[in-house]
Amino acid sequence: MHYSSLKNLILNNRRLIVEVLTILIIIGLTIFVNNSNIRESDALLKEDIYYEFHQSLTTITGGNPYNKILEGNLLENKKYATLFPHYYYFLGTIITFSDYRFTPFIANYQHILQLFQILGVTFLYLIFRRRNQKFLGILAITFFVFNRWSLNSIAILKQDIVAITLLLASLYSFDTDKNKSYILYALSLGIKHLGIFICPLYILHIILEKNKRLKIQHSLVFLATLLIPTFPFLLENLKSFCLSMLFSFTRKPASACGVNPSGFDNLLIRYGSLGNTFEMFFLILPRLPLITILSTNIGLFAWNKIGRYQYLLTTFIIFAAVNPVYFDQYLLWITPFVFLIQPADSFSNYRNSHGS
């Protein structure tokens, strides 16, 4: 290419070049900071990833990691397998390429998590870029990768970054390719089902869809993506799988920072004296404030009182603040949506086009 032509190309695309370079610098700094926090495999033997490694190993070698919960009481955490099989198959693939050994698995997983974080940055920025809010997008991705919860999540190899990235990809596709969006959302739930609390965003669209073919199509692609990997475990032992999924909603109030009063656990519940009658009701009762406030938030969204991203942000804030169980990674789910709120982004924007 002639020098003058190259110069003209650069001048004509200088804003795009600056944009790309800025994002690459942020990504480079993110990798540098994350690498400085990398832990050796021996330092992770008490973290969840160690137990998830063995649960995934059990899964890919033909065992059922969900059966362990049958030994428990749905109250105390004994490191049960509480996630959908998608996550254990995902880790199992990495385990296979790591020669079934923990140390090389950790090294490989560290790189894969950082790759997903970069993809998350990309989709988050693209959402802002589509709205012509590039500067706000730069601010948002900087906050997303450099907050303390994101850095710690990468350091201890939590799966939240993978699930959030898939959710961001789903949200980016929501207005342009519903099938892709529902598949990505189902995969996000498969990695970590904390995103279940925003399912009304997806369900409301299906309910309002006038085209019956599309209504059925969207429902089927979502359910097939979420449920097909679970069928072997449902057929083998329905009870252990259902109880494993339910455990997150029944476990005793707990926190990585120490147990703090929350919900109705200290007011109405005496766990040591539970009987067989209505036991499940009493186990879920401490979540009643959470259910009530989340339901109200859903109503505000459905009646067009809050926008799409405001609904996502407030849902995850409510979950982190009111759920009787609290861990720092819950706050990570808030961070992508802090700067996404805008008044024009309301439920009515796609309510009016749900039949298209």
NUPAVEX-488365 format. One line per 2 residues: number of its first residue (from 1); for each residue x, y, z of C-alpha. Coordinates in steps of 0.1 Angstrom, whole numbers, plus 5000, padded with zeros to 4 digits. Each point is the difference from the previous one (the first is absolute). Layout:
BEGIN
NUM> X/Y/Z; ...
***
This chain:
BEGIN
1> 5000/5000/5000; 5013/5035/4991
3> 5010/5022/5029; 4974/5027/4991
5> 4973/4974/4998; 5010/4986/5034
7> 5000/5035/5015; 4965/5007/4986
9> 4988/4967/5014; 5013/5009/5034
11> 4986/5035/4999; 4966/4988/4989
13> 4998/4974/5027; 5020/5017/5028
15> 4970/4999/5024; 4996/4963/4995
17> 5037/4995/5004; 5000/5020/5033
19> 4970/4980/5011; 5016/4966/4993
21> 5034/5011/5016; 4982/5012/5031
23> 4982/4967/5004; 5032/4980/4993
25> 5018/5020/5027; 4973/4992/5025
27> 5001/4963/4991; 5037/5000/5003
29> 5000/5016/5034; 4973/4976/5011
31> 5021/4970/4990; 5030/5015/5018
33> 4981/5006/5032; 4983/4966/4999
35> 5033/4982/4994; 5014/5018/5031
37> 4972/4984/5020; 5004/4965/4987
39> 5002/4973/5027; 5018/4967/4999
41> 4978/4969/5000; 5010/4991/5036
43> 4985/5033/5012; 4967/4991/4985
45> 4994/4967/5018; 4975/5016/5023
47> 4982/5020/4974; 4968/4989/4981
49> 5020/4993/4969; 5017/4970/5016
51> 4967/4983/5008; 4986/5010/4966
53> 5030/4983/4984; 4991/4967/5017
55> 4963/5004/4993; 5008/5006/4963
57> 5023/4970/5000; 4972/4979/5014
59> 4977/5013/4973; 5022/4993/4970
61> 5009/4965/5013; 4964/4989/5002
63> 4992/5008/5036; 4972/5022/5015
65> 5013/5029/5021; 4965/5009/5011
67> 4995/4969/5021; 5021/5014/5028
69> 4972/5023/5011; 4980/4969/5011
71> 5023/4998/5029; 4992/5035/5012
73> 4971/5020/5014; 4996/5029/4976
75> 5013/5023/5026; 5038/4996/5004
77> 5024/5004/4971; 5020/4969/4995
79> 5014/5010/4966; 4971/4986/4980
81> 4998/5002/4963; 4974/5028/4997
83> 5004/5011/4964; 4986/4988/4967
85> 5020/4972/4982; 5011/5025/4974
87> 5026/5014/5024; 5014/4966/5010
89> 5002/4990/4963; 5017/5034/4993
91> 5026/4993/5027; 5002/4964/4989
93> 5011/5010/4966; 5029/5020/5015
95> 5008/4971/5023; 5003/4977/4971
97> 5025/5023/4982; 5018/5003/5033
99> 5007/4962/5002; 4975/4997/5029
101> 5024/5017/5024; 4992/5030/5023
103> 5031/5021/4995; 5000/5002/4962
105> 4962/5004/5002; 5004/5031/5021
107> 5026/5015/4977; 4977/4994/4970
109> 4969/5013/5017; 5017/5032/5010
111> 5006/5008/4963; 4965/4990/4990
113> 4984/5022/5027; 5020/5030/4988
115> 4989/4993/4964; 4964/5000/5011
117> 5006/5033/5019; 5013/5015/4968
119> 4970/4988/4981; 4978/5015/5028
121> 5018/5033/4995; 4993/4998/4963
123> 4963/4993/5002; 4995/5026/5028
125> 5018/5027/4979; 4980/4990/4968
127> 4968/5006/5019; 5011/5036/5008
129> 5014/5004/4965; 4967/4991/4984
131> 4984/5028/5021; 5028/5024/4989
133> 5013/5003/5035; 5036/4991/4994
135> 5015/5021/5029; 4975/4986/5024
137> 5008/4965/4987; 5037/5005/5007
139> 4992/5011/5035; 4977/4970/5004
141> 5025/4973/4989; 5027/5016/5021
143> 4978/4997/5031; 4989/4965/4990
145> 5035/4986/4999; 5018/5020/5028
147> 4975/4998/5028; 5010/4979/5030
149> 4974/4973/4994; 5011/4993/4965
151> 5037/4999/5009; 4993/4976/5029
153> 4976/4979/4978; 5028/4994/4975
155> 5026/4994/5027; 4980/4972/5017
157> 4986/4987/4967; 4963/5005/5005
159> 4977/4992/4971; 4981/5033/5002
161> 5020/5017/4973; 4991/4973/4975
163> 4963/5002/5009; 5000/5038/4998
165> 5017/5000/4967; 4974/4977/4985
167> 4973/5022/5015; 5015/5031/4984
169> 5002/4983/4967; 4964/4990/5004
171> 4990/5036/5007; 5020/5013/4971
173> 4980/4976/4977; 4967/5005/5017
175> 4986/5026/4975; 5016/4985/4969
177> 5000/4962/5003; 4976/4986/5026
179> 5009/4963/4994; 5037/5008/5006
181> 4991/5021/5030; 4979/4972/5016
183> 5027/4974/4994; 5027/5022/5016
185> 4978/5008/5030; 4993/4963/5005
187> 5038/4993/4998; 5006/5028/5025
189> 4975/4983/5024; 5018/4967/4993
191> 5032/5014/5013; 4985/5018/5030
193> 4963/5004/5006; 5002/5032/5019
195> 4987/5016/4968; 4966/4982/5005
197> 4989/5032/5018; 4998/5019/4968
199> 4981/4974/4981; 4969/5022/4999
201> 5018/5021/4974; 5000/4969/4977
203> 4966/4986/5011; 4981/5032/4994
205> 5012/5001/4964; 4987/4965/4994
207> 4967/5009/5016; 4995/5031/4979
209> 5012/4984/4968; 4970/4999/4976
211> 5016/4977/4975; 4993/4965/5013
213> 5028/4984/4980; 5025/5024/5015
215> 4985/4996/5035; 5005/4962/4997
217> 5034/5003/4984; 5014/5023/5026
219> 4987/4978/5028; 5013/4968/4985
221> 5036/5013/4993; 5002/5012/5036
223> 4986/4969/5016; 5020/4977/4977
225> 5033/5018/5008; 4994/4999/5037
227> 4984/4966/5005; 5016/4976/4975
229> 5033/4997/5020; 4980/4994/5031
231> 4979/4970/4988; 5025/4973/5009
233> 5000/5012/5036; 4962/5005/5001
235> 4996/4964/4988; 5026/4985/5023
237> 4989/5017/5032; 4973/5027/4998
239> 5000/5007/5037; 5038/5007/5004
241> 5000/5023/4970; 4970/5020/5012
243> 5012/5003/5036; 5034/5011/4987
245> 4984/5028/4980; 4978/5009/5030
247> 5028/5002/5025; 5009/5036/4991
249> 4965/5010/5011; 4999/4980/5032
251> 5035/5002/5015; 5006/5017/5033
253> 5007/5037/4999; 5038/5004/4995
255> 5026/5024/4989; 5037/4999/4992
257> 5003/5030/5023; 4982/4983/5029
259> 4963/4993/5004; 4979/5032/5004
261> 4963/5003/5008; 4979/5000/4969
263> 4965/4992/4989; 4979/4981/5025
265> 5026/4975/5010; 5004/5013/5036
267> 4964/5011/5005; 4980/4970/4989
269> 5023/4970/4994; 5015/4977/5025
271> 5019/4975/4978; 5007/4976/5028
273> 4963/4993/5007; 4987/4995/4965
275> 4975/4973/4995; 4989/4981/4970
277> 4968/5020/4994; 5005/5029/4977
279> 5037/4997/5004; 5008/5013/4965
281> 4977/5030/5006; 5021/5010/5031
283> 5033/4994/4982; 4990/5025/4973
285> 4983/5025/5024; 5031/5021/5007
287> 5000/5008/4962; 4965/5016/5003
289> 5013/5036/5001; 5022/4992/4969
291> 4970/4985/4982; 4977/5029/5009
293> 5024/5027/4989; 5011/4982/4968
295> 4963/4995/4991; 4993/5037/5005
297> 5030/5008/4977; 4987/4976/4974
299> 4966/5018/5001; 5017/5034/4996
301> 5018/4987/4969; 4969/4983/4985
303> 4980/5032/5005; 5027/5021/4983
305> 5010/5019/5031; 5037/4991/4997
307> 5021/4992/4970; 5016/4968/4989
309> 5035/5006/5014; 4987/5018/5031
311> 4980/4968/5006; 5031/4978/4996
313> 5021/5023/5023; 4973/5003/5028
315> 4994/4962/4999; 5036/4991/5007
317> 5002/5028/5027; 4969/4986/5017
319> 5014/4965/4998; 5033/5009/5015
321> 4984/5022/5027; 4971/4979/5011
323> 5009/4964/4994; 5008/4983/5033
325> 5031/4985/4984; 5026/5025/4990
327> 5034/4996/4982; 5021/5026/4983
329> 4996/4986/4966; 4963/5010/5001
331> 5011/5036/4997; 5019/4992/4968
333> 4967/4995/4983; 4991/5037/5007
335> 5031/5015/4984; 4992/4996/4962
337> 4967/5018/5004; 5010/5031/5021
339> 5004/5023/4970; 4975/4984/4976
341> 4969/5017/5015; 4983/5025/4978
343> 4963/5013/5001; 4993/4992/4963
345> 5009/4963/5005; 4966/4989/5012
347> 4979/4969/4997; 4977/5019/4975
349> 5028/5002/4975; 4998/4963/4992
351> 4964/4995/5012; 4989/5019/4969
353> 5021/4979/4978; 4995/4966/5016
355> 4981/4987/4969; 5028/5009/4976
***
